[in-house]
């Protein structure tokens, strides 16, 4: 099972940008998909974005369309989430997840991913 480590979180002002990284201990190319999820205090974890390794197809939650961009660097075994125009409601813990068999779809369920990172905190505040 692949090991995932997130980084890049932090404190940013509204309107600012952050780039999150998800580094895998093994080749991400061998996995079906890598997804980003987030969880705000008191709320359920929700899907943010996903990238399929077979064809680099991507999906985004409605709140991220036009603001978030997911990408991957196979040579570095890393998936990125570039976030811009951040809002306070984007605050939360961001997790990356991977699964060998998954192909990204518009409905991103955490049950479809078998490997998870520990998460990185994103805080959007003045």
PESUL-V581500 format. One record per run of one state. SS is the DSSP state (@ for helix, = for strand, . for the rest). FROM is the first residue (numbers start at 1). TO is the last residue. If there is no record, write none. Layout:
ss: <SS SS>
from: <FROM FROM>
to: <TO TO>
//
This chain:
ss: <. = . = . = . @ . = . = . = . @ . = @ . = . @ . = . @ . = . = .>
from: <1 4 8 10 13 18 25 28 31 33 40 46 53 58 61 62 65 68 74 77 78 84 88 91 92 100 110 113 115 117 120 125>
to: <3 7 9 12 17 24 27 30 32 39 45 52 57 60 61 64 67 73 76 77 83 87 90 91 99 109 112 114 116 119 124 126>
//
